[in-house]
Amino acid sequence: ALLEDFEARLAVDYLDSKVEFKSVRLETSEESLLGSLSDKRFDAAISCLGLHWVNNLPSALVQIKDSLRPDGFFIGAFFGGDTLQELRIACSIAEMEREGGVSPRTSPLARVRDAGSLLSVAGYSLPVVDVDTISIRYKSVAHLVEHLRRLGESNANMNRRGLLKRDSAVATAAVYHSLFAEDDSTIPSTYQIIYISGWSPHQSQQKPMDRGAASASFKDLKREITNLNAERDEEGKGE
């Protein structure tokens, strides 16, 4: 239904333009993308909050790049490693206290520092990484967990130690509230969104200059900034 609605909106928005949009419905995952695409190639690829579920992210990024035409564009967004950091801290403290050990209670997520490297290793040109951090307040830990379940973002880690025991869950809620509760008794939860973009290689794209080919140095830049600041100071004194 979402795809049909998106196609209908595009048809209306670009009715008078010469831009043509074609979509392909795939019943596959990002990890087996090329096998389903056959010889199809696209001008752009967009992934919205799905890549954090991929087991082999480097391979998925390579396959997305290979599905693009030369100079094709990819942009994606996925949850980053700071997501649910409060819940992880509270669970770790409660489990260590009640069970004498810690089990992963949230799905593994990539860090911001890894995103650029993933794009470069996958062979994208002109890689760009950006990040947004969003905080949502909940009435209780139970409301937070229910929200995650409704989003389909429950823990998918196969290495976890079964379900969280009841007394550990109660302790987690108490620790969470003790450490992070706001003045109005609500609890915040962090969601970090990492945005990545890159282009499939093409000869027309910008390329870095050869090492040593620069015509100006940082000393020149420093001198220009110093002169500019001095001119501004003089103008300020004249006023």
Phi and psi restraints in degrees (value plus and minus 20) as a CYANA .aco file:
   2 LEU   PHI     -83.9   -43.9
   2 LEU   PSI     -60.1   -20.1
   3 LEU   PHI     -84.8   -44.8
   3 LEU   PSI     -64.2   -24.2
   4 GLU   PHI     -83.5   -43.5
   4 GLU   PSI     -60.1   -20.1
   5 ASP   PHI     -85.2   -45.2
   5 ASP   PSI     -61.3   -21.3
   6 PHE   PHI     -83.2   -43.2
   6 PHE   PSI     -63.9   -23.9
   7 GLU   PHI     -83.1   -43.1
   7 GLU   PSI     -59.6   -19.6
   8 ALA   PHI     -85.3   -45.3
   8 ALA   PSI     -62.5   -22.5
   9 ARG   PHI     -83.2   -43.2
   9 ARG   PSI     -61.7   -21.7
  10 LEU   PHI     -82.2   -42.2
  10 LEU   PSI     -61.9   -21.9
  11 ALA   PHI     -80.5   -40.5
  11 ALA   PSI     -58.2   -18.2
  12 VAL   PHI     -94.0   -54.0
  12 VAL   PSI     -65.8   -25.8
  13 ASP   PHI     -85.5   -45.5
  13 ASP   PSI     -52.5   -12.5
  14 TYR   PHI    -133.7   -93.7
  14 TYR   PSI       8.4    48.4
  15 LEU   PHI     -80.2   -40.2
  15 LEU   PSI     -61.1   -21.1
  16 ASP   PHI    -113.3   -73.3
  16 ASP   PSI     -16.8    23.2
  17 SER   PHI    -118.8   -78.8
  17 SER   PSI     153.2   193.2
  18 LYS   PHI    -117.5   -77.5
  18 LYS   PSI     -10.7    29.3
  19 VAL   PHI    -100.8   -60.8
  19 VAL   PSI     109.3   149.3
  20 GLU   PHI    -134.7   -94.7
  20 GLU   PSI     109.6   149.6
  21 PHE   PHI    -131.3   -91.3
  21 PHE   PSI     113.4   153.4
  22 LYS   PHI    -148.2  -108.2
  22 LYS   PSI     113.2   153.2
  23 SER   PHI    -136.2   -96.2
  23 SER   PSI     133.8   173.8
  24 VAL   PHI    -148.8  -108.8
  24 VAL   PSI     106.6   146.6
  25 ARG   PHI    -108.9   -68.9
  25 ARG   PSI     103.8   143.8
  26 LEU   PHI    -137.3   -97.3
  26 LEU   PSI     109.9   149.9
  27 GLU   PHI    -121.8   -81.8
  27 GLU   PSI      49.7    89.7
  28 THR   PHI    -177.4  -137.4
  28 THR   PSI     155.9   195.9
  29 SER   PHI    -125.5   -85.5
  29 SER   PSI     150.2   190.2
  30 GLU   PHI     -84.6   -44.6
  30 GLU   PSI     -41.9    -1.9
  31 GLU   PHI     -99.9   -59.9
  31 GLU   PSI     -32.4     7.6
  32 SER   PHI    -150.4  -110.4
  32 SER   PSI      21.4    61.4
  33 LEU   PHI     -89.5   -49.5
  33 LEU   PSI     -69.6   -29.6
  34 LEU   PHI     -84.5   -44.5
  34 LEU   PSI     -54.1   -14.1
  35 GLY   PHI     -83.3   -43.3
  35 GLY   PSI     -50.3   -10.3
  36 SER   PHI    -105.7   -65.7
  36 SER   PSI     -46.1    -6.1
  37 LEU   PHI    -100.5   -60.5
  37 LEU   PSI     -41.9    -1.9
  38 SER   PHI      39.0    79.0
  38 SER   PSI    -140.0  -100.0
  39 ASP   PHI    -122.5   -82.5
  39 ASP   PSI      -6.6    33.4
  40 LYS   PHI     -93.5   -53.5
  40 LYS   PSI     120.5   160.5
  41 ARG   PHI    -154.7  -114.7
  41 ARG   PSI     126.9   166.9
  42 PHE   PHI    -144.1  -104.1
  42 PHE   PSI     137.7   177.7
  43 ASP   PHI     -98.8   -58.8
  43 ASP   PSI     -47.7    -7.7
  44 ALA   PHI    -172.1  -132.1
  44 ALA   PSI     133.3   173.3
  45 ALA   PHI    -155.2  -115.2
  45 ALA   PSI     116.3   156.3
  46 ILE   PHI    -148.3  -108.3
  46 ILE   PSI     111.3   151.3
  47 SER   PHI    -146.0  -106.0
  47 SER   PSI     100.2   140.2
  48 CYS   PHI    -134.5   -94.5
  48 CYS   PSI      86.0   126.0
  49 LEU   PHI      34.6    74.6
  49 LEU   PSI      26.5    66.5
  50 GLY   PHI    -149.1  -109.1
  50 GLY   PSI     -43.6    -3.6
  51 LEU   PHI     -88.7   -48.7
  51 LEU   PSI     -41.9    -1.9
  52 HIS   PHI     -91.3   -51.3
  52 HIS   PSI     -29.0    11.0
  53 TRP   PHI    -112.1   -72.1
  53 TRP   PSI     -26.4    13.6
  54 VAL   PHI     -99.5   -59.5
  54 VAL   PSI     111.1   151.1
  55 ASN   PHI     -91.7   -51.7
  55 ASN   PSI     -62.0   -22.0
  56 ASN   PHI    -134.0   -94.0
  56 ASN   PSI      62.1   102.1
  57 LEU   PHI     -85.1   -45.1
  57 LEU   PSI     -63.6   -23.6
  58 PRO   PHI     -76.0   -36.0
  58 PRO   PSI     -62.8   -22.8
  59 SER   PHI     -85.9   -45.9
  59 SER   PSI     -59.6   -19.6
  60 ALA   PHI     -83.2   -43.2
  60 ALA   PSI     -61.3   -21.3
  61 LEU   PHI     -85.7   -45.7
  61 LEU   PSI     -57.5   -17.5
  62 VAL   PHI     -83.5   -43.5
  62 VAL   PSI     -63.9   -23.9
  63 GLN   PHI     -86.8   -46.8
  63 GLN   PSI     -56.6   -16.6
  64 ILE   PHI     -83.6   -43.6
  64 ILE   PSI     -64.0   -24.0
  65 LYS   PHI     -81.8   -41.8
  65 LYS   PSI     -62.2   -22.2
  66 ASP   PHI     -90.5   -50.5
  66 ASP   PSI     -35.9     4.1
  67 SER   PHI    -104.6   -64.6
  67 SER   PSI     -26.1    13.9
  68 LEU   PHI    -113.7   -73.7
  68 LEU   PSI     130.7   170.7
  69 ARG   PHI     -91.8   -51.8
  69 ARG   PSI     142.6   182.6
  70 PRO   PHI     -74.3   -34.3
  70 PRO   PSI     114.6   154.6
  71 ASP   PHI      48.9    88.9
  71 ASP   PSI       1.9    41.9
  72 GLY   PHI     -99.4   -59.4
  72 GLY   PSI     136.1   176.1
  73 PHE   PHI    -133.6   -93.6
  73 PHE   PSI     116.9   156.9
  74 PHE   PHI    -142.8  -102.8
  74 PHE   PSI     116.3   156.3
  75 ILE   PHI    -158.9  -118.9
  75 ILE   PSI     116.7   156.7
  76 GLY   PHI    -164.0  -124.0
  76 GLY   PSI     138.8   178.8
  77 ALA   PHI    -157.9  -117.9
  77 ALA   PSI     117.3   157.3
  78 PHE   PHI    -172.1  -132.1
  78 PHE   PSI     142.1   182.1
  79 PHE   PHI     -90.3   -50.3
  79 PHE   PSI     115.0   155.0
  80 GLY   PHI    -118.5   -78.5
  80 GLY   PSI     156.5   196.5
  81 GLY   PHI     -83.6   -43.6
  81 GLY   PSI     -40.5    -0.5
  82 ASP   PHI    -103.9   -63.9
  82 ASP   PSI     -23.3    16.7
  83 THR   PHI     -83.0   -43.0
  83 THR   PSI     113.8   153.8
  84 LEU   PHI      39.3    79.3
  84 LEU   PSI      11.5    51.5
  85 GLN   PHI     -83.9   -43.9
  85 GLN   PSI     -54.0   -14.0
  86 GLU   PHI     -84.5   -44.5
  86 GLU   PSI     -61.6   -21.6
  87 LEU   PHI     -86.0   -46.0
  87 LEU   PSI     -59.9   -19.9
  88 ARG   PHI     -82.4   -42.4
  88 ARG   PSI     -63.7   -23.7
  89 ILE   PHI     -83.0   -43.0
  89 ILE   PSI     -67.6   -27.6
  90 ALA   PHI     -83.2   -43.2
  90 ALA   PSI     -62.1   -22.1
  91 CYS   PHI     -84.3   -44.3
  91 CYS   PSI     -61.1   -21.1
  92 SER   PHI     -84.1   -44.1
  92 SER   PSI     -64.5   -24.5
  93 ILE   PHI     -84.6   -44.6
  93 ILE   PSI     -64.9   -24.9
  94 ALA   PHI     -86.0   -46.0
  94 ALA   PSI     -64.0   -24.0
  95 GLU   PHI     -86.8   -46.8
  95 GLU   PSI     -59.7   -19.7
  96 MET   PHI     -82.5   -42.5
  96 MET   PSI     -58.0   -18.0
  97 GLU   PHI     -93.7   -53.7
  97 GLU   PSI     -62.4   -22.4
  98 ARG   PHI    -110.4   -70.4
  98 ARG   PSI     -51.3   -11.3
  99 GLU   PHI    -140.6  -100.6
  99 GLU   PSI     -24.7    15.3
 100 GLY   PHI      54.7    94.7
 100 GLY   PSI      -5.7    34.3
 101 GLY   PHI    -187.3  -147.3
 101 GLY   PSI     147.6   187.6
 102 VAL   PHI    -139.9   -99.9
 102 VAL   PSI     116.6   156.6
 103 SER   PHI    -141.7  -101.7
 103 SER   PSI     122.3   162.3
 104 PRO   PHI     -82.2   -42.2
 104 PRO   PSI     102.8   142.8
 105 ARG   PHI    -131.2   -91.2
 105 ARG   PSI     -17.8    22.2
 106 THR   PHI    -152.9  -112.9
 106 THR   PSI     135.7   175.7
 107 SER   PHI     -86.2   -46.2
 107 SER   PSI     127.2   167.2
 108 PRO   PHI     -87.5   -47.5
 108 PRO   PSI     118.7   158.7
 109 LEU   PHI    -153.2  -113.2
 109 LEU   PSI     128.8   168.8
 110 ALA   PHI     -94.2   -54.2
 110 ALA   PSI     132.3   172.3
 111 ARG   PHI    -113.9   -73.9
 111 ARG   PSI     137.6   177.6
 112 VAL   PHI     -78.4   -38.4
 112 VAL   PSI     -62.2   -22.2
 113 ARG   PHI     -84.2   -44.2
 113 ARG   PSI     -40.3    -0.3
 114 ASP   PHI    -106.6   -66.6
 114 ASP   PSI     -41.1    -1.1
 115 ALA   PHI     -83.5   -43.5
 115 ALA   PSI     -67.1   -27.1
 116 GLY   PHI     -82.6   -42.6
 116 GLY   PSI     -60.1   -20.1
 117 SER   PHI     -83.9   -43.9
 117 SER   PSI     -58.5   -18.5
 118 LEU   PHI     -81.8   -41.8
 118 LEU   PSI     -61.8   -21.8
 119 LEU   PHI     -85.5   -45.5
 119 LEU   PSI     -63.1   -23.1
 120 SER   PHI     -85.4   -45.4
 120 SER   PSI     -64.8   -24.8
 121 VAL   PHI     -83.4   -43.4
 121 VAL   PSI     -54.2   -14.2
 122 ALA   PHI     -94.8   -54.8
 122 ALA   PSI     -30.1     9.9
 123 GLY   PHI      74.8   114.8
 123 GLY   PSI      -2.7    37.3
 124 TYR   PHI     -97.8   -57.8
 124 TYR   PSI     127.0   167.0
 125 SER   PHI    -115.5   -75.5
 125 SER   PSI     132.0   172.0
 126 LEU   PHI      30.2    70.2
 126 LEU   PSI      33.1    73.1
 127 PRO   PHI     -89.3   -49.3
 127 PRO   PSI     123.1   163.1
 128 VAL   PHI    -154.4  -114.4
 128 VAL   PSI     117.6   157.6
 129 VAL   PHI    -149.1  -109.1
 129 VAL   PSI     114.5   154.5
 130 ASP   PHI    -158.0  -118.0
 130 ASP   PSI     146.1   186.1
 131 VAL   PHI    -167.0  -127.0
 131 VAL   PSI     123.3   163.3
 132 ASP   PHI    -143.8  -103.8
 132 ASP   PSI     120.8   160.8
 133 THR   PHI    -139.8   -99.8
 133 THR   PSI     101.0   141.0
 134 ILE   PHI    -136.9   -96.9
 134 ILE   PSI     117.0   157.0
 135 SER   PHI    -137.1   -97.1
 135 SER   PSI     106.5   146.5
 136 ILE   PHI    -135.5   -95.5
 136 ILE   PSI     115.7   155.7
 137 ARG   PHI    -118.2   -78.2
 137 ARG   PSI     121.1   161.1
 138 TYR   PHI    -145.5  -105.5
 138 TYR   PSI     137.3   177.3
 139 LYS   PHI     -88.8   -48.8
 139 LYS   PSI     -53.6   -13.6
 140 SER   PHI    -179.5  -139.5
 140 SER   PSI     151.9   191.9
 141 VAL   PHI     -84.7   -44.7
 141 VAL   PSI     -53.8   -13.8
 142 ALA   PHI     -81.5   -41.5
 142 ALA   PSI     -60.1   -20.1
 143 HIS   PHI     -86.0   -46.0
 143 HIS   PSI     -58.0   -18.0
 144 LEU   PHI     -82.3   -42.3
 144 LEU   PSI     -68.9   -28.9
 145 VAL   PHI     -82.0   -42.0
 145 VAL   PSI     -61.0   -21.0
 146 GLU   PHI     -83.8   -43.8
 146 GLU   PSI     -58.8   -18.8
 147 HIS   PHI     -82.4   -42.4
 147 HIS   PSI     -64.4   -24.4
 148 LEU   PHI     -82.3   -42.3
 148 LEU   PSI     -59.3   -19.3
 149 ARG   PHI     -85.7   -45.7
 149 ARG   PSI     -61.7   -21.7
 150 ARG   PHI     -87.1   -47.1
 150 ARG   PSI     -50.6   -10.6
 151 LEU   PHI     -96.6   -56.6
 151 LEU   PSI     -33.3     6.7
 152 GLY   PHI      55.2    95.2
 152 GLY   PSI       7.4    47.4
 153 GLU   PHI    -134.1   -94.1
 153 GLU   PSI      14.0    54.0
 154 SER   PHI     -91.3   -51.3
 154 SER   PSI     149.2   189.2
 155 ASN   PHI     -85.1   -45.1
 155 ASN   PSI     104.4   144.4
 156 ALA   PHI    -131.5   -91.5
 156 ALA   PSI      -5.6    34.4
 157 ASN   PHI     -93.7   -53.7
 157 ASN   PSI     100.7   140.7
 158 MET   PHI     -96.1   -56.1
 158 MET   PSI     -32.1     7.9
 159 ASN   PHI    -112.9   -72.9
 159 ASN   PSI     -15.8    24.2
 160 ARG   PHI     -91.6   -51.6
 160 ARG   PSI     139.0   179.0
 161 ARG   PHI    -114.3   -74.3
 161 ARG   PSI      51.9    91.9
 162 GLY   PHI      41.1    81.1
 162 GLY   PSI    -185.7  -145.7
 163 LEU   PHI     -94.9   -54.9
 163 LEU   PSI     131.7   171.7
 164 LEU   PHI     -89.1   -49.1
 164 LEU   PSI     107.2   147.2
 165 LYS   PHI     -83.4   -43.4
 165 LYS   PSI     134.8   174.8
 166 ARG   PHI     -80.5   -40.5
 166 ARG   PSI     -65.6   -25.6
 167 ASP   PHI     -88.0   -48.0
 167 ASP   PSI     -51.5   -11.5
 168 SER   PHI     -89.6   -49.6
 168 SER   PSI     -57.0   -17.0
 169 ALA   PHI     -85.2   -45.2
 169 ALA   PSI     -62.4   -22.4
 170 VAL   PHI     -83.8   -43.8
 170 VAL   PSI     -61.9   -21.9
 171 ALA   PHI     -85.0   -45.0
 171 ALA   PSI     -56.9   -16.9
 172 THR   PHI     -80.7   -40.7
 172 THR   PSI     -64.8   -24.8
 173 ALA   PHI     -82.3   -42.3
 173 ALA   PSI     -60.5   -20.5
 174 ALA   PHI     -86.8   -46.8
 174 ALA   PSI     -63.3   -23.3
 175 VAL   PHI     -85.4   -45.4
 175 VAL   PSI     -64.0   -24.0
 176 TYR   PHI     -76.0   -36.0
 176 TYR   PSI     -70.1   -30.1
 177 HIS   PHI     -85.7   -45.7
 177 HIS   PSI     -58.9   -18.9
 178 SER   PHI     -86.0   -46.0
 178 SER   PSI     -59.4   -19.4
 179 LEU   PHI    -106.9   -66.9
 179 LEU   PSI     -52.9   -12.9
 180 PHE   PHI    -144.3  -104.3
 180 PHE   PSI     -24.4    15.6
 181 ALA   PHI     -81.6   -41.6
 181 ALA   PSI     121.5   161.5
 182 GLU   PHI    -103.8   -63.8
 182 GLU   PSI     155.5   195.5
 183 ASP   PHI     -82.0   -42.0
 183 ASP   PSI     -48.2    -8.2
 184 ASP   PHI    -110.9   -70.9
 184 ASP   PSI      -7.0    33.0
 185 SER   PHI      54.6    94.6
 185 SER   PSI     -18.6    21.4
 186 THR   PHI     -98.1   -58.1
 186 THR   PSI     140.0   180.0
 187 ILE   PHI    -136.8   -96.8
 187 ILE   PSI     116.9   156.9
 188 PRO   PHI    -108.4   -68.4
 188 PRO   PSI     132.4   172.4
 189 SER   PHI    -155.2  -115.2
 189 SER   PSI     109.8   149.8
 190 THR   PHI    -108.2   -68.2
 190 THR   PSI     115.5   155.5
 191 TYR   PHI    -145.9  -105.9
 191 TYR   PSI      95.2   135.2
 192 GLN   PHI    -121.2   -81.2
 192 GLN   PSI     103.4   143.4
 193 ILE   PHI    -127.6   -87.6
 193 ILE   PSI      99.9   139.9
 194 ILE   PHI    -119.7   -79.7
 194 ILE   PSI     107.8   147.8
 195 TYR   PHI    -127.1   -87.1
 195 TYR   PSI     111.0   151.0
 196 ILE   PHI    -148.4  -108.4
 196 ILE   PSI     127.7   167.7
 197 SER   PHI    -170.2  -130.2
 197 SER   PSI     133.8   173.8
 198 GLY   PHI    -190.3  -150.3
 198 GLY   PSI     150.3   190.3
 199 TRP   PHI    -140.1  -100.1
 199 TRP   PSI     125.9   165.9
 200 SER   PHI     -91.3   -51.3
 200 SER   PSI     120.8   160.8
 201 PRO   PHI     -78.8   -38.8
 201 PRO   PSI     124.1   164.1
 202 HIS   PHI    -175.2  -135.2
 202 HIS   PSI     127.1   167.1
 203 GLN   PHI     -85.8   -45.8
 203 GLN   PSI     -39.7     0.3
 204 SER   PHI    -101.6   -61.6
 204 SER   PSI     -28.8    11.2
 205 GLN   PHI     -97.3   -57.3
 205 GLN   PSI     137.1   177.1
 206 GLN   PHI     -81.4   -41.4
 206 GLN   PSI     124.0   164.0
 207 LYS   PHI    -152.2  -112.2
 207 LYS   PSI     125.8   165.8
 208 PRO   PHI     -86.1   -46.1
 208 PRO   PSI     126.5   166.5
 209 MET   PHI     -90.6   -50.6
 209 MET   PSI     138.1   178.1
 210 ASP   PHI     -85.0   -45.0
 210 ASP   PSI     129.7   169.7
 211 ARG   PHI     -79.9   -39.9
 211 ARG   PSI     109.5   149.5
 212 GLY   PHI      67.4   107.4
 212 GLY   PSI     -17.3    22.7
 213 ALA   PHI    -110.6   -70.6
 213 ALA   PSI     -20.3    19.7
 214 ALA   PHI     -86.9   -46.9
 214 ALA   PSI     123.9   163.9
 215 SER   PHI    -120.1   -80.1
 215 SER   PSI     -20.9    19.1
 216 ALA   PHI    -159.3  -119.3
 216 ALA   PSI     134.1   174.1
 217 SER   PHI    -134.2   -94.2
 217 SER   PSI     151.1   191.1
 218 PHE   PHI     -86.0   -46.0
 218 PHE   PSI     -47.5    -7.5
 219 LYS   PHI     -83.2   -43.2
 219 LYS   PSI     -60.3   -20.3
 220 ASP   PHI     -83.5   -43.5
 220 ASP   PSI     -61.8   -21.8
 221 LEU   PHI     -83.4   -43.4
 221 LEU   PSI     -63.3   -23.3
 222 LYS   PHI     -81.9   -41.9
 222 LYS   PSI     -61.1   -21.1
 223 ARG   PHI     -84.4   -44.4
 223 ARG   PSI     -61.3   -21.3
 224 GLU   PHI     -84.6   -44.6
 224 GLU   PSI     -61.0   -21.0
 225 ILE   PHI     -86.1   -46.1
 225 ILE   PSI     -60.6   -20.6
 226 THR   PHI     -82.5   -42.5
 226 THR   PSI     -63.9   -23.9
 227 ASN   PHI     -84.4   -44.4
 227 ASN   PSI     -59.9   -19.9
 228 LEU   PHI     -84.9   -44.9
 228 LEU   PSI     -61.9   -21.9
 229 ASN   PHI     -85.4   -45.4
 229 ASN   PSI     -57.8   -17.8
 230 ALA   PHI     -84.5   -44.5
 230 ALA   PSI     -60.4   -20.4
 231 GLU   PHI     -84.2   -44.2
 231 GLU   PSI     -59.9   -19.9
 232 ARG   PHI     -86.1   -46.1
 232 ARG   PSI     -58.8   -18.8
 233 ASP   PHI     -83.5   -43.5
 233 ASP   PSI     -60.2   -20.2
 234 GLU   PHI     -84.4   -44.4
 234 GLU   PSI     -61.3   -21.3
 235 GLU   PHI     -83.3   -43.3
 235 GLU   PSI     -58.9   -18.9
 236 GLY   PHI     -85.6   -45.6
 236 GLY   PSI     -57.3   -17.3
 237 LYS   PHI     -88.2   -48.2
 237 LYS   PSI     -55.2   -15.2
 238 GLY   PHI     -86.2   -46.2
 238 GLY   PSI     -49.6    -9.6
